[in-house]
């Protein structure tokens, strides 16, 4: 049972780090080029959603 908890935790940890890095990079990119903010924000939201999907799949797989 602990291995499944560890796998689920690592999946969530990886997703959190990935989304945090995307957010930080997006804010930096918007600060450098404010006129491209809408395109950067759209790409950031799509990337975050894909990472969330993979993390959910990882947690669901680990708990099965």
Helices and strands as residue ranges (DSSP letters): H 2-32, G 34-36, H 37-63
